[in-house]
Amino acid sequence: MSNVNPWITRPDHAASEQPGVPDTPLSRRPKGPQTPQAGIPVPDTADRLPRWSQPWPAKVWWLGVHGGAGESTLAALAQGTRAAQHGWPIADPPNIAANVVLVARSNYQGLTAAQRAATEWASGALGNSVTLAGLVLIADAPGRLPKPLRDLQQVVSGGLPHVWTLPWVDAWRLGPADPSTPLPKAFRELFAELHVTSSSPAHT
């Protein structure tokens, strides 16, 4: 865990060594700041996400930080979770912190949108209304990320409590994810770490 502002101080290790989908087990990956950080200014209004009053409970809210991020797919695949519709979910009554995971694609648009949302959280602008578990990055294309995107992913990842990367699933280009079929290992590991139950059957 680090209390250093990662968008001012760059990591010491080379970003080029980081693959697009790391092989390191999820539970062993480095974790970033767990709480908002002193010295990070509140972003301009145009760079903040909207806030929605949410009277429904959820074990995890998937907050897609841009259109097409994949939050609805994750909500369909994990029981007891909900898509936050591209805005911070504020519990109603407001005395309960919502458990939020940001969701973005691994392209430039997704990474920069994730950085803006992470900056908003890190500034403390959300107060105690949100507990941020981390960021899920879903591959935007098959194969390894180009180096410029790996470098940007490294910077963005340093400012979040945890980052999970999920692979490209070619079958989902043709239709919605089918909860009746087994999920790739990375999805099952993600749900296990977040203590949510997959809607898909286990591999036999």
Rosetta constraint file for C-alpha pairs under 8 A:
AtomPair CA 1 CA 30 HARMONIC 7.47 0.50
AtomPair CA 1 CA 31 HARMONIC 5.40 0.50
AtomPair CA 1 CA 32 HARMONIC 5.11 0.50
AtomPair CA 1 CA 33 HARMONIC 5.74 0.50
AtomPair CA 1 CA 34 HARMONIC 7.18 0.50
AtomPair CA 1 CA 161 HARMONIC 7.97 0.50
AtomPair CA 2 CA 31 HARMONIC 7.71 0.50
AtomPair CA 2 CA 32 HARMONIC 5.52 0.50
AtomPair CA 2 CA 33 HARMONIC 5.25 0.50
AtomPair CA 3 CA 32 HARMONIC 7.89 0.50
AtomPair CA 3 CA 33 HARMONIC 5.78 0.50
AtomPair CA 3 CA 37 HARMONIC 7.01 0.50
AtomPair CA 4 CA 9 HARMONIC 7.06 0.50
AtomPair CA 4 CA 33 HARMONIC 7.84 0.50
AtomPair CA 5 CA 9 HARMONIC 6.20 0.50
AtomPair CA 5 CA 37 HARMONIC 7.09 0.50
AtomPair CA 5 CA 40 HARMONIC 7.78 0.50
AtomPair CA 5 CA 159 HARMONIC 7.03 0.50
AtomPair CA 6 CA 10 HARMONIC 5.94 0.50
AtomPair CA 6 CA 11 HARMONIC 7.34 0.50
AtomPair CA 6 CA 155 HARMONIC 6.93 0.50
AtomPair CA 6 CA 158 HARMONIC 5.35 0.50
AtomPair CA 6 CA 159 HARMONIC 5.39 0.50
AtomPair CA 7 CA 155 HARMONIC 6.75 0.50
AtomPair CA 7 CA 156 HARMONIC 7.74 0.50
AtomPair CA 7 CA 158 HARMONIC 7.76 0.50
AtomPair CA 7 CA 159 HARMONIC 7.06 0.50
AtomPair CA 10 CA 155 HARMONIC 7.07 0.50
AtomPair CA 11 CA 155 HARMONIC 7.67 0.50
AtomPair CA 11 CA 158 HARMONIC 7.67 0.50
AtomPair CA 14 CA 18 HARMONIC 7.73 0.50
AtomPair CA 15 CA 150 HARMONIC 6.52 0.50
AtomPair CA 15 CA 151 HARMONIC 5.19 0.50
AtomPair CA 15 CA 154 HARMONIC 5.91 0.50
AtomPair CA 16 CA 147 HARMONIC 6.31 0.50
AtomPair CA 16 CA 150 HARMONIC 6.65 0.50
AtomPair CA 16 CA 151 HARMONIC 6.57 0.50
AtomPair CA 18 CA 22 HARMONIC 6.97 0.50
AtomPair CA 18 CA 150 HARMONIC 6.82 0.50
AtomPair CA 18 CA 154 HARMONIC 7.86 0.50
AtomPair CA 19 CA 144 HARMONIC 6.79 0.50
AtomPair CA 19 CA 145 HARMONIC 7.25 0.50
AtomPair CA 19 CA 150 HARMONIC 7.29 0.50
AtomPair CA 20 CA 143 HARMONIC 7.86 0.50
AtomPair CA 20 CA 144 HARMONIC 5.12 0.50
AtomPair CA 20 CA 145 HARMONIC 4.90 0.50
AtomPair CA 20 CA 150 HARMONIC 6.61 0.50
AtomPair CA 20 CA 165 HARMONIC 7.84 0.50
AtomPair CA 21 CA 144 HARMONIC 7.52 0.50
AtomPair CA 21 CA 165 HARMONIC 5.78 0.50
AtomPair CA 21 CA 166 HARMONIC 6.94 0.50
AtomPair CA 21 CA 167 HARMONIC 6.77 0.50
AtomPair CA 22 CA 165 HARMONIC 7.42 0.50
AtomPair CA 24 CA 28 HARMONIC 6.69 0.50
AtomPair CA 24 CA 29 HARMONIC 6.56 0.50
AtomPair CA 25 CA 29 HARMONIC 6.76 0.50
AtomPair CA 26 CA 164 HARMONIC 7.07 0.50
AtomPair CA 26 CA 189 HARMONIC 7.11 0.50
AtomPair CA 26 CA 190 HARMONIC 7.53 0.50
AtomPair CA 26 CA 193 HARMONIC 7.93 0.50
AtomPair CA 27 CA 193 HARMONIC 7.49 0.50
AtomPair CA 30 CA 162 HARMONIC 7.48 0.50
AtomPair CA 31 CA 158 HARMONIC 7.94 0.50
AtomPair CA 31 CA 160 HARMONIC 7.43 0.50
AtomPair CA 31 CA 161 HARMONIC 5.33 0.50
AtomPair CA 31 CA 162 HARMONIC 5.11 0.50
AtomPair CA 31 CA 163 HARMONIC 7.82 0.50
AtomPair CA 32 CA 157 HARMONIC 7.56 0.50
AtomPair CA 32 CA 158 HARMONIC 5.58 0.50
AtomPair CA 32 CA 159 HARMONIC 5.91 0.50
AtomPair CA 32 CA 160 HARMONIC 5.13 0.50
AtomPair CA 32 CA 161 HARMONIC 4.39 0.50
AtomPair CA 32 CA 162 HARMONIC 6.20 0.50
AtomPair CA 33 CA 37 HARMONIC 7.56 0.50
AtomPair CA 33 CA 158 HARMONIC 7.91 0.50
AtomPair CA 33 CA 159 HARMONIC 6.36 0.50
AtomPair CA 33 CA 160 HARMONIC 5.84 0.50
AtomPair CA 33 CA 161 HARMONIC 5.02 0.50
AtomPair CA 34 CA 132 HARMONIC 7.94 0.50
AtomPair CA 34 CA 160 HARMONIC 7.22 0.50
AtomPair CA 34 CA 161 HARMONIC 4.80 0.50
AtomPair CA 35 CA 122 HARMONIC 7.00 0.50
AtomPair CA 35 CA 161 HARMONIC 7.74 0.50
AtomPair CA 36 CA 121 HARMONIC 6.28 0.50
AtomPair CA 36 CA 122 HARMONIC 3.94 0.50
AtomPair CA 36 CA 123 HARMONIC 5.81 0.50
AtomPair CA 36 CA 124 HARMONIC 5.27 0.50
AtomPair CA 37 CA 122 HARMONIC 5.30 0.50
AtomPair CA 37 CA 123 HARMONIC 6.19 0.50
AtomPair CA 37 CA 124 HARMONIC 7.24 0.50
AtomPair CA 38 CA 123 HARMONIC 7.14 0.50
AtomPair CA 39 CA 123 HARMONIC 7.50 0.50
AtomPair CA 40 CA 119 HARMONIC 7.39 0.50
AtomPair CA 40 CA 122 HARMONIC 6.68 0.50
AtomPair CA 40 CA 123 HARMONIC 4.89 0.50
AtomPair CA 41 CA 123 HARMONIC 5.56 0.50
AtomPair CA 42 CA 119 HARMONIC 7.62 0.50
AtomPair CA 42 CA 120 HARMONIC 6.08 0.50
AtomPair CA 42 CA 123 HARMONIC 5.21 0.50
AtomPair CA 42 CA 124 HARMONIC 7.51 0.50
AtomPair CA 42 CA 125 HARMONIC 6.25 0.50
AtomPair CA 43 CA 47 HARMONIC 5.94 0.50
AtomPair CA 43 CA 48 HARMONIC 6.48 0.50
AtomPair CA 43 CA 116 HARMONIC 7.82 0.50
AtomPair CA 43 CA 119 HARMONIC 7.16 0.50
AtomPair CA 43 CA 120 HARMONIC 6.01 0.50
AtomPair CA 43 CA 123 HARMONIC 7.86 0.50
AtomPair CA 44 CA 48 HARMONIC 6.77 0.50
AtomPair CA 47 CA 116 HARMONIC 6.41 0.50
AtomPair CA 47 CA 117 HARMONIC 7.96 0.50
AtomPair CA 48 CA 116 HARMONIC 7.17 0.50
AtomPair CA 48 CA 117 HARMONIC 6.74 0.50
AtomPair CA 48 CA 120 HARMONIC 6.45 0.50
AtomPair CA 49 CA 65 HARMONIC 7.77 0.50
AtomPair CA 49 CA 86 HARMONIC 7.16 0.50
AtomPair CA 49 CA 87 HARMONIC 5.41 0.50
AtomPair CA 49 CA 88 HARMONIC 6.68 0.50
AtomPair CA 49 CA 117 HARMONIC 6.91 0.50
AtomPair CA 50 CA 86 HARMONIC 7.49 0.50
AtomPair CA 50 CA 87 HARMONIC 4.72 0.50
AtomPair CA 50 CA 88 HARMONIC 6.26 0.50
AtomPair CA 51 CA 87 HARMONIC 5.04 0.50
AtomPair CA 51 CA 88 HARMONIC 4.56 0.50
AtomPair CA 51 CA 89 HARMONIC 6.06 0.50
AtomPair CA 51 CA 90 HARMONIC 6.58 0.50
AtomPair CA 52 CA 87 HARMONIC 6.09 0.50
AtomPair CA 52 CA 88 HARMONIC 6.06 0.50
AtomPair CA 52 CA 89 HARMONIC 5.18 0.50
AtomPair CA 52 CA 90 HARMONIC 5.81 0.50
AtomPair CA 53 CA 89 HARMONIC 6.09 0.50
AtomPair CA 53 CA 90 HARMONIC 4.82 0.50
AtomPair CA 53 CA 91 HARMONIC 5.96 0.50
AtomPair CA 53 CA 92 HARMONIC 6.05 0.50
AtomPair CA 54 CA 89 HARMONIC 5.79 0.50
AtomPair CA 54 CA 90 HARMONIC 5.64 0.50
AtomPair CA 54 CA 91 HARMONIC 5.03 0.50
AtomPair CA 54 CA 92 HARMONIC 5.70 0.50
AtomPair CA 55 CA 91 HARMONIC 5.96 0.50
AtomPair CA 55 CA 92 HARMONIC 4.76 0.50
AtomPair CA 55 CA 93 HARMONIC 7.24 0.50
AtomPair CA 56 CA 91 HARMONIC 7.71 0.50
AtomPair CA 56 CA 92 HARMONIC 7.93 0.50
AtomPair CA 57 CA 91 HARMONIC 7.89 0.50
AtomPair CA 58 CA 80 HARMONIC 5.68 0.50
AtomPair CA 58 CA 81 HARMONIC 5.11 0.50
AtomPair CA 58 CA 82 HARMONIC 6.12 0.50
AtomPair CA 58 CA 98 HARMONIC 7.91 0.50
AtomPair CA 58 CA 99 HARMONIC 7.89 0.50
AtomPair CA 59 CA 80 HARMONIC 5.68 0.50
AtomPair CA 59 CA 81 HARMONIC 5.45 0.50
AtomPair CA 59 CA 99 HARMONIC 6.77 0.50
AtomPair CA 59 CA 196 HARMONIC 7.20 0.50
AtomPair CA 60 CA 80 HARMONIC 7.33 0.50
AtomPair CA 60 CA 81 HARMONIC 4.86 0.50
AtomPair CA 60 CA 82 HARMONIC 6.57 0.50
AtomPair CA 60 CA 98 HARMONIC 7.63 0.50
AtomPair CA 60 CA 99 HARMONIC 5.24 0.50
AtomPair CA 60 CA 100 HARMONIC 5.79 0.50
AtomPair CA 60 CA 101 HARMONIC 6.98 0.50
AtomPair CA 60 CA 194 HARMONIC 7.88 0.50
AtomPair CA 60 CA 196 HARMONIC 7.95 0.50
AtomPair CA 61 CA 81 HARMONIC 5.89 0.50
AtomPair CA 61 CA 82 HARMONIC 5.08 0.50
AtomPair CA 61 CA 83 HARMONIC 5.75 0.50
AtomPair CA 61 CA 84 HARMONIC 5.74 0.50
AtomPair CA 61 CA 89 HARMONIC 7.37 0.50
AtomPair CA 61 CA 98 HARMONIC 7.24 0.50
AtomPair CA 61 CA 99 HARMONIC 6.07 0.50
AtomPair CA 61 CA 100 HARMONIC 4.76 0.50
AtomPair CA 61 CA 101 HARMONIC 6.19 0.50
AtomPair CA 62 CA 71 HARMONIC 5.32 0.50
AtomPair CA 62 CA 72 HARMONIC 7.80 0.50
AtomPair CA 62 CA 74 HARMONIC 7.30 0.50
AtomPair CA 62 CA 75 HARMONIC 6.97 0.50
AtomPair CA 62 CA 81 HARMONIC 7.40 0.50
AtomPair CA 62 CA 82 HARMONIC 6.18 0.50
AtomPair CA 62 CA 83 HARMONIC 4.85 0.50
AtomPair CA 62 CA 84 HARMONIC 5.68 0.50
AtomPair CA 62 CA 100 HARMONIC 6.09 0.50
AtomPair CA 62 CA 101 HARMONIC 5.12 0.50
AtomPair CA 62 CA 102 HARMONIC 6.00 0.50
AtomPair CA 62 CA 103 HARMONIC 6.39 0.50
AtomPair CA 63 CA 71 HARMONIC 6.36 0.50
AtomPair CA 63 CA 83 HARMONIC 6.24 0.50
AtomPair CA 63 CA 84 HARMONIC 4.93 0.50
AtomPair CA 63 CA 85 HARMONIC 6.62 0.50
AtomPair CA 63 CA 86 HARMONIC 5.57 0.50
AtomPair CA 63 CA 87 HARMONIC 6.56 0.50
AtomPair CA 63 CA 88 HARMONIC 6.97 0.50
AtomPair CA 63 CA 100 HARMONIC 6.67 0.50
AtomPair CA 63 CA 101 HARMONIC 5.99 0.50
AtomPair CA 63 CA 102 HARMONIC 4.73 0.50
AtomPair CA 63 CA 103 HARMONIC 5.67 0.50
AtomPair CA 64 CA 68 HARMONIC 7.67 0.50
AtomPair CA 64 CA 69 HARMONIC 5.28 0.50
AtomPair CA 64 CA 70 HARMONIC 6.79 0.50
AtomPair CA 64 CA 71 HARMONIC 5.35 0.50
AtomPair CA 64 CA 83 HARMONIC 7.65 0.50
AtomPair CA 64 CA 84 HARMONIC 7.14 0.50
AtomPair CA 64 CA 85 HARMONIC 6.80 0.50
AtomPair CA 64 CA 86 HARMONIC 5.00 0.50
AtomPair CA 64 CA 87 HARMONIC 7.80 0.50
AtomPair CA 64 CA 102 HARMONIC 5.97 0.50
AtomPair CA 64 CA 103 HARMONIC 4.61 0.50
AtomPair CA 64 CA 104 HARMONIC 6.04 0.50
AtomPair CA 65 CA 69 HARMONIC 6.87 0.50
AtomPair CA 65 CA 86 HARMONIC 5.61 0.50
AtomPair CA 65 CA 87 HARMONIC 7.73 0.50
AtomPair CA 65 CA 102 HARMONIC 6.57 0.50
AtomPair CA 65 CA 103 HARMONIC 6.13 0.50
AtomPair CA 65 CA 104 HARMONIC 5.99 0.50
AtomPair CA 65 CA 110 HARMONIC 7.33 0.50
AtomPair CA 65 CA 113 HARMONIC 5.83 0.50
AtomPair CA 65 CA 114 HARMONIC 6.01 0.50
AtomPair CA 65 CA 117 HARMONIC 6.94 0.50
AtomPair CA 66 CA 86 HARMONIC 6.65 0.50
AtomPair CA 66 CA 104 HARMONIC 6.80 0.50
AtomPair CA 66 CA 109 HARMONIC 7.96 0.50
AtomPair CA 66 CA 110 HARMONIC 6.63 0.50
AtomPair CA 66 CA 113 HARMONIC 6.57 0.50
AtomPair CA 67 CA 86 HARMONIC 7.67 0.50
AtomPair CA 68 CA 105 HARMONIC 7.92 0.50
AtomPair CA 69 CA 103 HARMONIC 5.95 0.50
AtomPair CA 69 CA 104 HARMONIC 4.68 0.50
AtomPair CA 69 CA 105 HARMONIC 5.39 0.50
AtomPair CA 69 CA 110 HARMONIC 7.39 0.50
AtomPair CA 69 CA 138 HARMONIC 7.54 0.50
AtomPair CA 70 CA 74 HARMONIC 6.52 0.50
AtomPair CA 70 CA 103 HARMONIC 6.81 0.50
AtomPair CA 70 CA 104 HARMONIC 7.16 0.50
AtomPair CA 70 CA 105 HARMONIC 7.67 0.50
AtomPair CA 70 CA 138 HARMONIC 7.42 0.50
AtomPair CA 71 CA 75 HARMONIC 6.20 0.50
AtomPair CA 71 CA 83 HARMONIC 5.53 0.50
AtomPair CA 71 CA 84 HARMONIC 7.81 0.50
AtomPair CA 71 CA 103 HARMONIC 6.14 0.50
AtomPair CA 72 CA 76 HARMONIC 6.22 0.50
AtomPair CA 72 CA 82 HARMONIC 7.65 0.50
AtomPair CA 72 CA 83 HARMONIC 5.43 0.50
AtomPair CA 73 CA 77 HARMONIC 6.31 0.50
AtomPair CA 73 CA 176 HARMONIC 7.48 0.50
AtomPair CA 73 CA 177 HARMONIC 6.53 0.50
AtomPair CA 74 CA 78 HARMONIC 6.15 0.50
AtomPair CA 74 CA 83 HARMONIC 7.86 0.50
AtomPair CA 75 CA 79 HARMONIC 7.26 0.50
AtomPair CA 75 CA 81 HARMONIC 5.33 0.50
AtomPair CA 75 CA 82 HARMONIC 5.05 0.50
AtomPair CA 75 CA 83 HARMONIC 5.72 0.50
AtomPair CA 76 CA 177 HARMONIC 7.95 0.50
AtomPair CA 76 CA 179 HARMONIC 7.31 0.50
AtomPair CA 76 CA 199 HARMONIC 7.44 0.50
AtomPair CA 77 CA 177 HARMONIC 7.75 0.50
AtomPair CA 77 CA 179 HARMONIC 5.82 0.50
AtomPair CA 77 CA 198 HARMONIC 5.80 0.50
AtomPair CA 77 CA 199 HARMONIC 5.03 0.50
AtomPair CA 77 CA 200 HARMONIC 6.59 0.50
AtomPair CA 78 CA 191 HARMONIC 7.05 0.50
AtomPair CA 78 CA 196 HARMONIC 6.33 0.50
AtomPair CA 78 CA 197 HARMONIC 5.66 0.50
AtomPair CA 78 CA 198 HARMONIC 4.50 0.50
AtomPair CA 78 CA 199 HARMONIC 5.34 0.50
AtomPair CA 79 CA 196 HARMONIC 6.48 0.50
AtomPair CA 79 CA 197 HARMONIC 5.41 0.50
AtomPair CA 79 CA 198 HARMONIC 6.00 0.50
AtomPair CA 79 CA 199 HARMONIC 5.81 0.50
AtomPair CA 80 CA 196 HARMONIC 7.17 0.50
AtomPair CA 80 CA 197 HARMONIC 7.79 0.50
AtomPair CA 81 CA 196 HARMONIC 7.78 0.50
AtomPair CA 84 CA 88 HARMONIC 6.80 0.50
AtomPair CA 84 CA 89 HARMONIC 6.08 0.50
AtomPair CA 88 CA 130 HARMONIC 7.84 0.50
AtomPair CA 89 CA 98 HARMONIC 6.52 0.50
AtomPair CA 89 CA 100 HARMONIC 7.91 0.50
AtomPair CA 89 CA 130 HARMONIC 7.69 0.50
AtomPair CA 90 CA 94 HARMONIC 6.46 0.50
AtomPair CA 90 CA 97 HARMONIC 7.54 0.50
AtomPair CA 90 CA 98 HARMONIC 6.54 0.50
AtomPair CA 90 CA 129 HARMONIC 6.14 0.50
AtomPair CA 90 CA 130 HARMONIC 7.27 0.50
AtomPair CA 91 CA 95 HARMONIC 7.26 0.50
AtomPair CA 91 CA 96 HARMONIC 6.04 0.50
AtomPair CA 91 CA 97 HARMONIC 6.72 0.50
AtomPair CA 91 CA 98 HARMONIC 6.23 0.50
AtomPair CA 91 CA 129 HARMONIC 7.32 0.50
AtomPair CA 92 CA 96 HARMONIC 7.89 0.50
AtomPair CA 94 CA 129 HARMONIC 6.84 0.50
AtomPair CA 95 CA 129 HARMONIC 7.35 0.50
AtomPair CA 96 CA 129 HARMONIC 6.77 0.50
AtomPair CA 97 CA 128 HARMONIC 6.25 0.50
AtomPair CA 97 CA 129 HARMONIC 4.52 0.50
AtomPair CA 97 CA 130 HARMONIC 4.83 0.50
AtomPair CA 97 CA 131 HARMONIC 5.99 0.50
AtomPair CA 98 CA 129 HARMONIC 6.31 0.50
AtomPair CA 98 CA 130 HARMONIC 4.81 0.50
AtomPair CA 98 CA 131 HARMONIC 5.89 0.50
AtomPair CA 99 CA 130 HARMONIC 6.20 0.50
AtomPair CA 99 CA 131 HARMONIC 4.93 0.50
AtomPair CA 99 CA 132 HARMONIC 6.13 0.50
AtomPair CA 99 CA 133 HARMONIC 6.78 0.50
AtomPair CA 100 CA 130 HARMONIC 6.68 0.50
AtomPair CA 100 CA 131 HARMONIC 6.04 0.50
AtomPair CA 100 CA 132 HARMONIC 4.96 0.50
AtomPair CA 100 CA 133 HARMONIC 5.97 0.50
AtomPair CA 100 CA 134 HARMONIC 7.55 0.50
AtomPair CA 101 CA 132 HARMONIC 6.06 0.50
AtomPair CA 101 CA 133 HARMONIC 5.43 0.50
AtomPair CA 101 CA 134 HARMONIC 5.22 0.50
AtomPair CA 101 CA 135 HARMONIC 5.52 0.50
AtomPair CA 101 CA 136 HARMONIC 6.92 0.50
AtomPair CA 102 CA 114 HARMONIC 7.14 0.50
AtomPair CA 102 CA 117 HARMONIC 7.97 0.50
AtomPair CA 102 CA 132 HARMONIC 7.90 0.50
AtomPair CA 102 CA 134 HARMONIC 6.25 0.50
AtomPair CA 102 CA 135 HARMONIC 4.52 0.50
AtomPair CA 102 CA 136 HARMONIC 6.06 0.50
AtomPair CA 103 CA 114 HARMONIC 7.56 0.50
AtomPair CA 103 CA 135 HARMONIC 5.75 0.50
AtomPair CA 103 CA 136 HARMONIC 4.77 0.50
AtomPair CA 103 CA 137 HARMONIC 6.05 0.50
AtomPair CA 103 CA 138 HARMONIC 7.52 0.50
AtomPair CA 104 CA 110 HARMONIC 4.92 0.50
AtomPair CA 104 CA 111 HARMONIC 6.73 0.50
AtomPair CA 104 CA 113 HARMONIC 7.60 0.50
AtomPair CA 104 CA 114 HARMONIC 6.36 0.50
AtomPair CA 104 CA 135 HARMONIC 7.59 0.50
AtomPair CA 104 CA 136 HARMONIC 6.38 0.50
AtomPair CA 104 CA 137 HARMONIC 5.11 0.50
AtomPair CA 104 CA 138 HARMONIC 6.25 0.50
AtomPair CA 105 CA 109 HARMONIC 7.74 0.50
AtomPair CA 105 CA 110 HARMONIC 4.75 0.50
AtomPair CA 105 CA 111 HARMONIC 6.95 0.50
AtomPair CA 105 CA 137 HARMONIC 5.42 0.50
AtomPair CA 105 CA 138 HARMONIC 4.80 0.50
AtomPair CA 105 CA 139 HARMONIC 5.83 0.50
AtomPair CA 105 CA 140 HARMONIC 5.43 0.50
AtomPair CA 106 CA 110 HARMONIC 5.76 0.50
AtomPair CA 106 CA 111 HARMONIC 6.01 0.50
AtomPair CA 106 CA 137 HARMONIC 5.65 0.50
AtomPair CA 106 CA 138 HARMONIC 5.89 0.50
AtomPair CA 106 CA 139 HARMONIC 5.20 0.50
AtomPair CA 106 CA 140 HARMONIC 5.49 0.50
AtomPair CA 106 CA 145 HARMONIC 7.96 0.50
AtomPair CA 106 CA 149 HARMONIC 7.56 0.50
AtomPair CA 106 CA 153 HARMONIC 7.76 0.50
AtomPair CA 107 CA 111 HARMONIC 6.15 0.50
AtomPair CA 107 CA 139 HARMONIC 7.84 0.50
AtomPair CA 107 CA 140 HARMONIC 6.12 0.50
AtomPair CA 107 CA 149 HARMONIC 6.86 0.50
AtomPair CA 108 CA 112 HARMONIC 6.08 0.50
AtomPair CA 108 CA 149 HARMONIC 6.69 0.50
AtomPair CA 109 CA 113 HARMONIC 6.08 0.50
AtomPair CA 110 CA 114 HARMONIC 6.08 0.50
AtomPair CA 111 CA 115 HARMONIC 6.20 0.50
AtomPair CA 111 CA 152 HARMONIC 7.19 0.50
AtomPair CA 111 CA 153 HARMONIC 6.56 0.50
AtomPair CA 111 CA 156 HARMONIC 7.03 0.50
AtomPair CA 112 CA 116 HARMONIC 6.31 0.50
AtomPair CA 112 CA 156 HARMONIC 7.94 0.50
AtomPair CA 113 CA 117 HARMONIC 6.36 0.50
AtomPair CA 114 CA 118 HARMONIC 6.03 0.50
AtomPair CA 114 CA 135 HARMONIC 7.73 0.50
AtomPair CA 114 CA 156 HARMONIC 7.43 0.50
AtomPair CA 115 CA 119 HARMONIC 6.02 0.50
AtomPair CA 115 CA 156 HARMONIC 5.60 0.50
AtomPair CA 116 CA 120 HARMONIC 6.30 0.50
AtomPair CA 117 CA 121 HARMONIC 6.38 0.50
AtomPair CA 118 CA 122 HARMONIC 5.97 0.50
AtomPair CA 118 CA 159 HARMONIC 6.86 0.50
AtomPair CA 118 CA 160 HARMONIC 6.63 0.50
AtomPair CA 119 CA 123 HARMONIC 6.04 0.50
AtomPair CA 119 CA 159 HARMONIC 7.84 0.50
AtomPair CA 120 CA 124 HARMONIC 7.06 0.50
AtomPair CA 120 CA 125 HARMONIC 6.24 0.50
AtomPair CA 120 CA 126 HARMONIC 7.58 0.50
AtomPair CA 121 CA 125 HARMONIC 6.30 0.50
AtomPair CA 121 CA 126 HARMONIC 6.18 0.50
AtomPair CA 121 CA 132 HARMONIC 7.80 0.50
AtomPair CA 122 CA 159 HARMONIC 7.85 0.50
AtomPair CA 126 CA 130 HARMONIC 6.52 0.50
AtomPair CA 132 CA 161 HARMONIC 7.36 0.50
AtomPair CA 133 CA 161 HARMONIC 6.18 0.50
AtomPair CA 133 CA 162 HARMONIC 6.59 0.50
AtomPair CA 134 CA 160 HARMONIC 5.70 0.50
AtomPair CA 134 CA 161 HARMONIC 5.11 0.50
AtomPair CA 134 CA 162 HARMONIC 4.45 0.50
AtomPair CA 134 CA 163 HARMONIC 5.57 0.50
AtomPair CA 134 CA 164 HARMONIC 7.82 0.50
AtomPair CA 135 CA 160 HARMONIC 7.05 0.50
AtomPair CA 135 CA 162 HARMONIC 6.31 0.50
AtomPair CA 135 CA 163 HARMONIC 4.78 0.50
AtomPair CA 135 CA 164 HARMONIC 6.30 0.50
AtomPair CA 136 CA 163 HARMONIC 5.84 0.50
AtomPair CA 136 CA 164 HARMONIC 4.80 0.50
AtomPair CA 136 CA 165 HARMONIC 5.84 0.50
AtomPair CA 136 CA 166 HARMONIC 7.21 0.50
AtomPair CA 137 CA 163 HARMONIC 7.30 0.50
AtomPair CA 137 CA 164 HARMONIC 6.13 0.50
AtomPair CA 137 CA 165 HARMONIC 4.75 0.50
AtomPair CA 137 CA 166 HARMONIC 6.13 0.50
AtomPair CA 138 CA 165 HARMONIC 5.91 0.50
AtomPair CA 138 CA 166 HARMONIC 4.74 0.50
AtomPair CA 138 CA 167 HARMONIC 6.20 0.50
AtomPair CA 138 CA 168 HARMONIC 6.99 0.50
AtomPair CA 139 CA 165 HARMONIC 7.37 0.50
AtomPair CA 139 CA 166 HARMONIC 6.13 0.50
AtomPair CA 139 CA 167 HARMONIC 5.26 0.50
AtomPair CA 139 CA 168 HARMONIC 5.01 0.50
AtomPair CA 140 CA 168 HARMONIC 6.71 0.50
AtomPair CA 141 CA 168 HARMONIC 6.02 0.50
AtomPair CA 142 CA 167 HARMONIC 7.64 0.50
AtomPair CA 142 CA 168 HARMONIC 5.38 0.50
AtomPair CA 142 CA 169 HARMONIC 7.99 0.50
AtomPair CA 142 CA 170 HARMONIC 7.89 0.50
AtomPair CA 145 CA 149 HARMONIC 6.17 0.50
AtomPair CA 145 CA 150 HARMONIC 6.04 0.50
AtomPair CA 146 CA 150 HARMONIC 6.30 0.50
AtomPair CA 147 CA 151 HARMONIC 6.07 0.50
AtomPair CA 148 CA 152 HARMONIC 6.28 0.50
AtomPair CA 149 CA 153 HARMONIC 5.93 0.50
AtomPair CA 150 CA 154 HARMONIC 6.16 0.50
AtomPair CA 151 CA 155 HARMONIC 6.56 0.50
AtomPair CA 152 CA 156 HARMONIC 6.23 0.50
AtomPair CA 153 CA 157 HARMONIC 5.87 0.50
AtomPair CA 154 CA 158 HARMONIC 6.46 0.50
AtomPair CA 155 CA 159 HARMONIC 7.39 0.50
AtomPair CA 156 CA 160 HARMONIC 7.42 0.50
AtomPair CA 157 CA 162 HARMONIC 7.42 0.50
AtomPair CA 157 CA 163 HARMONIC 6.16 0.50
AtomPair CA 164 CA 190 HARMONIC 7.09 0.50
AtomPair CA 165 CA 186 HARMONIC 7.68 0.50
AtomPair CA 166 CA 186 HARMONIC 5.93 0.50
AtomPair CA 166 CA 187 HARMONIC 6.61 0.50
AtomPair CA 167 CA 186 HARMONIC 7.38 0.50
AtomPair CA 169 CA 173 HARMONIC 7.59 0.50
AtomPair CA 170 CA 174 HARMONIC 7.83 0.50
AtomPair CA 171 CA 175 HARMONIC 7.04 0.50
AtomPair CA 171 CA 177 HARMONIC 7.90 0.50
AtomPair CA 172 CA 176 HARMONIC 5.63 0.50
AtomPair CA 172 CA 177 HARMONIC 5.67 0.50
AtomPair CA 178 CA 200 HARMONIC 7.91 0.50
AtomPair CA 179 CA 199 HARMONIC 5.60 0.50
AtomPair CA 179 CA 200 HARMONIC 4.54 0.50
AtomPair CA 179 CA 201 HARMONIC 7.68 0.50
AtomPair CA 180 CA 199 HARMONIC 7.51 0.50
AtomPair CA 180 CA 200 HARMONIC 5.22 0.50
AtomPair CA 180 CA 201 HARMONIC 6.37 0.50
AtomPair CA 181 CA 200 HARMONIC 5.83 0.50
AtomPair CA 181 CA 201 HARMONIC 6.42 0.50
AtomPair CA 182 CA 200 HARMONIC 5.54 0.50
AtomPair CA 182 CA 201 HARMONIC 5.42 0.50
AtomPair CA 182 CA 202 HARMONIC 5.93 0.50
AtomPair CA 182 CA 203 HARMONIC 5.92 0.50
AtomPair CA 183 CA 187 HARMONIC 6.32 0.50
AtomPair CA 183 CA 188 HARMONIC 6.55 0.50
AtomPair CA 183 CA 200 HARMONIC 6.50 0.50
AtomPair CA 183 CA 201 HARMONIC 7.84 0.50
AtomPair CA 183 CA 202 HARMONIC 7.79 0.50
AtomPair CA 184 CA 188 HARMONIC 6.71 0.50
AtomPair CA 185 CA 189 HARMONIC 6.17 0.50
AtomPair CA 186 CA 190 HARMONIC 6.17 0.50
AtomPair CA 187 CA 191 HARMONIC 6.33 0.50
AtomPair CA 188 CA 192 HARMONIC 6.17 0.50
AtomPair CA 188 CA 198 HARMONIC 6.99 0.50
AtomPair CA 189 CA 193 HARMONIC 6.20 0.50
AtomPair CA 190 CA 194 HARMONIC 6.35 0.50
AtomPair CA 191 CA 195 HARMONIC 6.01 0.50
AtomPair CA 191 CA 196 HARMONIC 5.19 0.50
AtomPair CA 191 CA 197 HARMONIC 6.45 0.50
AtomPair CA 191 CA 198 HARMONIC 6.59 0.50
AtomPair CA 192 CA 196 HARMONIC 6.14 0.50
AtomPair CA 192 CA 197 HARMONIC 7.23 0.50
